[in-house]
Amino acid sequence: MSAKRSTSSVPRRVFLQSGIAAAVSAPRIGFSQGARAGLSRLLNDRFRRQPISHLPTPLEPLRALAEALGCRNLLIKRDDQTGLAFGGNKARKLDYIMADVIREKADTIVTTAGVQSNWCRQTAAAARMFGIDPVLVLAKRDTSPVEYEGNLLLDFLLNADVRFLEPDADRSRYIEVTADELRRSGRRPYIAPIGGSMPGGSMRDPLGAIGYVNAFLEMNEQAARSGIPLDGVVLASGSGGTQAGLVVGARAVSPKTRIVGVSVSGSRPALQKTVAAIADITAAALDLKDKFTPEGIIVFDEYVGEGYGKLNRPAAEAIRLMAVKQGILLDPVYTGKALAGLIDLVKKEYFRKDENVVFLHTGGTPALFPYRGDLLSHLGG
């Protein structure tokens, strides 16, 4: 008599992967293994990757949340578990960017964003892994004093050289001045553009978006092992690089998969234009013949609320729902708004009941703490 294998002896990621097929109702279908293998070879041949992120990240069923929303086939891609300084989607981008930094023999990396930037926090952490000094130019949203909490506290722990700019300061000019100052002192700075996707500064290729071409391949392969067609991927879209990489990957290996961006800042037309531009550059860097138009990029901007970084009630309620139903924490700037968008799209039947939809968790949870007042206010704490 054969002994039944105890689930307690199965590694967590293997157990989760084996449960995906059982969690969704979808027939087995054919997957283009040849297309995946071809694109994977292109990535490996053209771009050097410095392994930083913990890959593959899990693709898990969201059974309880799906039941609460009245849909069947809902999954989550856990890119909050990439492992670099609390994780998040920037780690995949930095796999390729740090390889370029090392190739350039830089000893300092200079980048910029807002005071509570996930990008800057993970860039600082990646730099420290290789003995490179991070210089972070952080733009303040207003003139009030900054508080060392959330991502900014982590920047402090990483001993990053943090330089604050007032809201009306010329950020690009300040970056140039900082780089010149470093060169005069004998340093070799690498200028990384905000978000790491659009070429600029020292970066000649859309390396951040390349990281998410690779992410789509990973997600597609995970789904293929369980015989699940990926009908849609929903994500928070800000600077556009993550969505652009997924769009390029999907076009190459799974054209029927819709990559649905929920804007957290800009208008639909503006973000469509940005994503299409990054996708075009990314495809060209891979020698793909695909062209992308703004009209072909799927973006919803109805969930931005009062603007970037401003928490609204639907996002707060989405954060609470995911926490209560799945024990998974989202953030108030990106993934909370993205899930609020997904919830509304399900209610409006944008997705059919039998479609397999993946929610991409891009991380950002350190921002929960600076937003504690807003969260308590919206949720009645």
Backbone torsions as a table, in degrees:
resi	resn	phi	psi	omega
1	MET	NA	127.3	-178.2
2	SER	-80.4	140.5	179.9
3	ALA	-81.0	139.5	177.1
4	LYS	-76.2	132.1	-176.5
5	ARG	-73.3	129.6	179.5
6	SER	-74.9	135.1	178.6
7	THR	-65.6	-20.6	-179.4
8	SER	-69.7	-17.4	-179.8
9	SER	-94.4	-1.0	-178.2
10	VAL	-95.0	127.9	177.4
11	PRO	-54.0	144.2	-171.9
12	ARG	-55.1	-45.5	-175.7
13	ARG	-68.1	-35.9	177.1
14	VAL	-65.8	-42.3	179.6
15	PHE	-62.5	-44.3	180.0
16	LEU	-64.3	-43.0	-179.4
17	GLN	-61.6	-40.5	-178.9
18	SER	-68.3	-20.5	-178.4
19	GLY	-89.0	-6.9	-175.6
20	ILE	-66.2	-48.2	-176.8
21	ALA	-61.2	-36.7	-179.9
22	ALA	-72.0	-20.4	-175.9
23	ALA	-85.8	-14.7	-178.6
24	VAL	-125.5	153.2	179.6
25	SER	-104.5	92.5	-179.3
26	ALA	-146.2	138.2	178.0
27	PRO	-74.0	157.4	174.7
28	ARG	-68.4	139.5	179.4
29	ILE	-134.8	171.0	178.2
30	GLY	-81.3	142.8	177.1
31	PHE	-121.7	148.6	-177.1
32	SER	-83.6	83.5	179.2
33	GLN	-64.2	-35.1	-180.0
34	GLY	-63.4	-42.4	179.2
35	ALA	-64.7	-41.6	178.6
36	ARG	-62.1	-46.3	-177.8
37	ALA	-64.1	-39.0	-180.0
38	GLY	-65.0	-44.4	179.7
39	LEU	-68.6	-36.6	177.5
40	SER	-61.8	-40.6	177.8
41	ARG	-63.9	-41.5	178.0
42	LEU	-58.9	-46.3	179.5
43	LEU	-59.8	-46.6	-177.1
44	ASN	-68.3	-35.0	-178.2
45	ASP	-74.1	-34.9	-171.1
46	ARG	-96.9	-24.4	-173.4
47	PHE	-133.2	131.2	176.2
48	ARG	-82.6	136.2	178.7
49	ARG	-116.3	129.1	173.7
50	GLN	-98.6	105.1	-173.3
51	PRO	-61.7	112.3	176.2
52	ILE	-118.5	-48.9	-176.6
53	SER	-75.3	151.3	178.2
54	HIS	-85.9	105.3	-175.6
55	LEU	-123.3	151.1	-1.2
56	PRO	-79.1	147.9	172.5
57	THR	-78.7	153.6	-175.4
58	PRO	-66.2	147.5	166.4
59	LEU	-113.9	110.9	-168.8
60	GLU	-121.2	149.9	172.1
61	PRO	-74.2	144.6	174.5
62	LEU	-109.6	71.4	-172.5
63	ARG	-63.2	-50.6	-174.8
64	ALA	-67.2	-40.5	179.0
65	LEU	-66.6	-42.0	178.4
66	ALA	-59.3	-42.7	179.0
67	GLU	-63.3	-41.0	179.8
68	ALA	-64.9	-31.8	-179.0
69	LEU	-90.0	-8.3	179.8
70	GLY	76.7	25.2	175.0
71	CYS	-119.9	167.4	-171.9
72	ARG	-101.2	-46.5	-162.9
73	ASN	-115.1	75.6	-176.7
74	LEU	-115.8	129.7	-180.0
75	LEU	-129.7	167.5	177.6
76	ILE	-132.6	134.3	174.3
77	LYS	-99.0	116.4	-166.7
78	ARG	-89.5	67.2	175.7
79	ASP	-79.3	4.2	165.3
80	ASP	-74.8	-9.7	-177.1
81	GLN	-107.3	31.0	178.0
82	THR	-74.4	-13.1	167.5
83	GLY	91.6	-4.0	-176.6
84	LEU	-100.4	106.3	175.0
85	ALA	50.0	62.3	-177.8
86	PHE	79.7	2.8	173.4
87	GLY	75.0	-179.5	-179.5
88	GLY	131.3	169.2	-171.8
89	ASN	-68.7	-20.2	-178.0
90	LYS	-66.8	-23.1	-178.5
91	ALA	-62.5	-41.2	178.2
92	ARG	-61.2	-38.5	179.7
93	LYS	-67.2	-40.3	-178.0
94	LEU	-70.8	-20.0	172.3
95	ASP	-52.9	-43.8	-177.8
96	TYR	-87.0	-37.0	-178.2
97	ILE	-67.3	-43.3	-179.2
98	MET	-67.5	-29.4	174.2
99	ALA	-61.9	-38.1	178.5
100	ASP	-71.3	-39.6	177.5
101	VAL	-59.6	-45.3	-179.3
102	ILE	-66.5	-40.8	178.6
103	ARG	-60.7	-36.8	179.6
104	GLU	-78.1	-3.2	-179.2
105	LYS	57.4	35.7	178.1
106	ALA	-75.1	148.8	175.6
107	ASP	-112.9	-1.5	179.6
108	THR	-144.3	140.4	173.7
109	ILE	-119.2	130.5	-178.1
110	VAL	-116.4	127.6	176.3
111	THR	-148.1	176.0	-173.5
112	THR	-147.0	156.9	174.6
113	ALA	179.8	-159.6	178.2
114	GLY	-83.0	173.8	-175.2
115	VAL	-61.6	-36.1	-179.5
116	GLN	-103.1	41.6	-173.9
117	SER	-76.0	125.3	170.6
118	ASN	-66.6	-39.1	-179.6
119	TRP	-59.2	-47.9	-178.6
120	CYS	-66.7	-41.0	178.0
121	ARG	-58.5	-46.7	-177.9
122	GLN	-75.2	-32.1	175.9
123	THR	-64.0	-42.8	177.9
124	ALA	-61.2	-42.4	-179.8
125	ALA	-65.6	-43.4	179.4
126	ALA	-63.4	-41.1	178.3
127	ALA	-60.1	-44.0	-178.6
128	ARG	-62.8	-29.6	179.0
129	MET	-61.0	-25.3	-174.4
130	PHE	-118.8	19.3	176.8
131	GLY	69.7	25.5	-179.7
132	ILE	-103.8	138.0	-177.7
133	ASP	-83.5	128.4	176.8
134	PRO	-93.3	133.0	173.2
135	VAL	-117.0	117.7	-175.1
136	LEU	-112.2	120.3	176.3
137	VAL	-99.3	105.6	-171.9
138	LEU	-107.7	121.0	-178.3
139	ALA	-87.4	125.5	178.2
140	LYS	-76.5	148.5	178.4
141	ARG	-84.8	-23.6	177.6
142	ASP	-151.4	-175.3	-174.0
143	THR	-90.9	2.9	-179.7
144	SER	-71.7	155.5	179.8
145	PRO	-62.0	145.7	178.6
146	VAL	-79.5	152.1	176.3
147	GLU	-115.9	133.6	-177.7
148	TYR	-83.1	85.1	177.8
149	GLU	-146.1	167.5	179.8
150	GLY	58.5	-135.7	-178.3
151	ASN	-61.6	-35.2	-178.8
152	LEU	-66.0	-35.5	174.6
153	LEU	-62.9	-40.3	178.9
154	LEU	-66.8	-38.5	174.9
155	ASP	-58.4	-40.8	178.5
156	PHE	-63.8	-45.2	179.3
157	LEU	-63.2	-32.3	178.2
158	LEU	-79.4	-1.4	178.8
159	ASN	57.0	38.5	175.0
160	ALA	-70.6	148.9	173.2
161	ASP	-80.6	97.7	-175.1
162	VAL	-97.1	129.5	179.4
163	ARG	-125.7	120.3	-176.2
164	PHE	-91.5	140.2	175.8
165	LEU	-116.7	140.1	174.9
166	GLU	-70.2	158.2	-173.2
167	PRO	-55.0	-32.6	-176.1
168	ASP	-94.6	7.5	-177.2
169	ALA	-74.0	152.4	177.0
170	ASP	-84.3	99.0	-174.0
171	ARG	-64.5	-44.2	-178.3
172	SER	-60.7	-43.3	179.9
173	ARG	-64.4	-39.7	-179.7
174	TYR	-65.0	-38.1	177.3
175	ILE	-61.7	-43.7	179.4
176	GLU	-61.4	-45.6	179.7
177	VAL	-62.3	-42.5	179.7
178	THR	-62.8	-44.1	179.6
179	ALA	-63.0	-42.8	178.2
180	ASP	-62.8	-41.2	178.4
181	GLU	-60.2	-43.0	179.7
182	LEU	-65.8	-41.5	-179.9
183	ARG	-64.3	-40.6	179.8
184	ARG	-63.8	-27.6	179.5
185	SER	-88.1	6.7	176.4
186	GLY	91.9	7.9	179.7
187	ARG	-88.1	163.7	177.0
188	ARG	-117.8	87.6	-176.3
189	PRO	-80.5	147.1	171.4
190	TYR	-114.5	122.1	-178.3
191	ILE	-93.7	113.1	-180.0
192	ALA	-100.7	121.9	-179.4
193	PRO	-66.1	152.4	-178.2
194	ILE	-54.8	129.9	-179.7
195	GLY	82.0	-22.4	174.0
196	GLY	71.1	20.8	-176.6
197	SER	-109.9	-49.9	179.5
198	MET	-80.7	131.1	178.3
199	PRO	-54.5	146.4	-179.6
200	GLY	166.6	164.1	-177.8
201	GLY	60.9	-125.8	179.8
202	SER	-89.4	-6.0	-172.4
203	MET	-95.5	117.4	-174.8
204	ARG	-91.2	-19.5	-178.0
205	ASP	-122.5	160.0	179.8
206	PRO	-77.9	67.5	-168.9
207	LEU	-65.3	-35.6	178.6
208	GLY	-63.4	-44.8	178.2
209	ALA	-64.7	-34.8	176.4
210	ILE	-57.5	-38.5	177.9
211	GLY	-58.7	-32.3	-179.1
212	TYR	-92.3	-11.8	162.6
213	VAL	-64.6	-46.8	177.8
214	ASN	-61.7	-37.4	179.0
215	ALA	-63.8	-38.7	178.3
216	PHE	-65.5	-40.5	176.3
217	LEU	-57.4	-44.3	179.9
218	GLU	-61.8	-47.7	-179.2
219	MET	-63.6	-42.8	-179.7
220	ASN	-63.4	-39.7	179.1
221	GLU	-68.5	-40.4	177.3
222	GLN	-60.4	-44.2	179.0
223	ALA	-66.1	-39.3	-178.8
224	ALA	-62.6	-35.7	179.8
225	ARG	-61.4	-28.8	179.6
226	SER	-100.5	4.7	178.3
227	GLY	69.6	33.2	-175.9
228	ILE	-110.4	121.4	173.0
229	PRO	-74.6	135.0	176.8
230	LEU	-88.5	108.2	-179.0
231	ASP	-86.0	-33.8	-178.6
232	GLY	-153.4	147.1	172.7
233	VAL	-126.1	125.1	-178.4
234	VAL	-111.6	132.6	-178.4
235	LEU	-148.7	158.3	169.9
236	ALA	-73.4	132.9	-178.3
237	SER	-123.7	121.3	-178.4
238	GLY	-118.3	-81.9	178.2
239	SER	-81.0	-9.6	168.8
240	GLY	96.9	-13.4	-174.4
241	GLY	-68.4	-40.6	179.9
242	THR	-63.9	-46.7	179.1
243	GLN	-63.7	-41.2	-179.5
244	ALA	-60.8	-43.9	178.7
245	GLY	-61.8	-42.8	177.9
246	LEU	-64.4	-39.3	179.4
247	VAL	-61.7	-43.8	179.2
248	VAL	-65.0	-44.6	178.8
249	GLY	-61.8	-43.1	-179.7
250	ALA	-65.1	-43.6	179.4
251	ARG	-58.6	-36.2	-175.3
252	ALA	-77.0	-37.1	-171.6
253	VAL	-123.0	-15.4	-177.3
254	SER	-153.8	70.1	-171.8
255	PRO	-60.2	-20.5	-179.4
256	LYS	-80.5	-11.6	179.8
257	THR	-76.2	122.7	178.1
258	ARG	-86.7	127.7	175.6
259	ILE	-99.9	108.4	-170.6
260	VAL	-105.9	111.7	178.6
261	GLY	-92.3	130.1	172.3
262	VAL	-102.2	109.5	-176.2
263	SER	-65.0	138.0	175.9
264	VAL	-109.4	2.9	-178.7
265	SER	-149.8	-68.8	-171.0
266	GLY	-80.8	172.5	177.2
267	SER	-75.3	161.9	179.3
268	ARG	-56.3	-52.7	-178.0
269	PRO	-59.0	-42.0	-178.9
270	ALA	-64.7	-44.1	-178.6
271	LEU	-71.1	-37.4	176.0
272	GLN	-58.3	-43.0	179.9
273	LYS	-64.2	-42.9	-180.0
274	THR	-64.7	-47.6	-178.8
275	VAL	-62.9	-43.0	179.4
276	ALA	-62.0	-40.7	179.9
277	ALA	-64.4	-44.7	179.2
278	ILE	-66.6	-39.4	179.0
279	ALA	-62.0	-42.1	178.2
280	ASP	-60.5	-46.3	-179.5
281	ILE	-64.8	-38.7	-179.4
282	THR	-66.8	-44.9	178.0
283	ALA	-61.4	-42.0	179.5
284	ALA	-63.7	-38.5	179.3
285	ALA	-63.8	-26.3	178.4
286	LEU	-96.2	5.5	-179.5
287	ASP	63.4	29.1	175.1
288	LEU	-88.7	150.1	-176.3
289	LYS	-91.0	-0.9	-177.0
290	ASP	-64.4	142.4	173.3
291	LYS	-122.3	146.4	-174.7
292	PHE	-125.3	134.2	177.7
293	THR	-110.0	151.5	177.5
294	PRO	-55.0	-37.3	-178.2
295	GLU	-65.0	-23.0	-179.9
296	GLY	-87.4	-3.9	179.9
297	ILE	-94.7	129.7	-177.9
298	ILE	-92.1	117.8	179.2
299	VAL	-139.1	137.0	170.8
300	PHE	-116.3	126.8	-179.4
301	ASP	-112.5	12.9	-177.5
302	GLU	-74.2	-9.1	-171.0
303	TYR	-110.6	8.8	180.0
304	VAL	-65.6	-34.3	-176.5
305	GLY	73.8	-135.2	-176.6
306	GLU	-80.3	-5.7	177.1
307	GLY	140.3	178.2	-178.8
308	TYR	-60.7	132.9	175.7
309	GLY	76.0	7.3	179.4
310	LYS	-108.2	109.1	-175.8
311	LEU	-69.8	134.2	175.7
312	ASN	-116.7	169.3	-175.3
313	ARG	-61.7	-45.3	179.0
314	PRO	-56.9	-39.8	179.2
315	ALA	-67.5	-42.9	178.3
316	ALA	-60.9	-42.4	-180.0
317	GLU	-68.2	-33.2	176.4
318	ALA	-66.9	-40.3	177.2
319	ILE	-60.6	-46.2	179.0
320	ARG	-62.9	-43.0	-178.7
321	LEU	-61.3	-46.0	179.2
322	MET	-63.8	-38.5	179.7
323	ALA	-65.1	-45.1	-176.1
324	VAL	-72.3	-41.7	-174.4
325	LYS	-82.6	-31.3	-172.9
326	GLN	-126.7	-9.0	-176.4
327	GLY	68.8	24.6	-179.7
328	ILE	-112.5	133.7	-178.3
329	LEU	-98.1	131.6	175.1
330	LEU	-106.0	178.3	-180.0
331	ASP	-115.6	160.8	-174.0
332	PRO	-80.6	-14.1	-174.5
333	VAL	-96.8	-41.6	-173.6
334	TYR	-114.0	-72.4	-168.9
335	THR	-69.7	-27.7	175.8
336	GLY	-62.2	-44.9	178.4
337	LYS	-69.4	-35.3	178.8
338	ALA	-64.4	-42.4	178.7
339	LEU	-68.9	-36.8	175.3
340	ALA	-58.0	-39.9	176.7
341	GLY	-64.9	-45.3	179.1
342	LEU	-60.4	-44.4	179.6
343	ILE	-57.7	-45.3	-179.2
344	ASP	-67.8	-38.9	179.2
345	LEU	-65.3	-35.4	176.1
346	VAL	-66.3	-44.2	179.4
347	LYS	-61.8	-36.2	-179.3
348	LYS	-84.4	3.0	177.6
349	GLU	61.4	34.3	171.7
350	TYR	-63.3	-37.3	174.4
351	PHE	-100.6	138.1	174.5
352	ARG	-70.0	156.5	-177.5
353	LYS	-60.7	-30.7	-175.4
354	ASP	-95.2	5.9	-178.9
355	GLU	-81.5	149.0	177.8
356	ASN	-95.9	113.2	-174.1
357	VAL	-117.7	130.9	178.7
358	VAL	-106.7	129.9	171.5
359	PHE	-96.9	120.9	-179.9
360	LEU	-88.3	115.1	177.4
361	HIS	-88.3	107.0	-175.0
362	THR	-91.8	6.7	176.1
363	GLY	89.5	-151.5	178.3
364	GLY	93.3	9.1	-173.6
365	THR	-64.4	-20.9	174.7
366	PRO	-57.3	-22.6	-179.8
367	ALA	-72.3	-11.4	177.2
368	LEU	-57.9	-36.0	-172.4
369	PHE	-73.9	-44.9	175.3
370	PRO	-64.2	-20.9	-178.6
371	TYR	-97.6	16.5	-174.7
372	ARG	-60.1	-37.4	180.0
373	GLY	-63.5	-45.2	179.0
374	ASP	-65.0	-41.3	179.8
375	LEU	-62.3	-46.3	179.8
376	LEU	-63.6	-38.0	-179.8
377	SER	-66.0	-46.8	-177.8
378	HIS	-70.0	-32.1	-173.7
379	LEU	-100.9	6.5	174.7
380	GLY	76.4	30.9	-179.6
381	GLY	-79.5	NA	NA
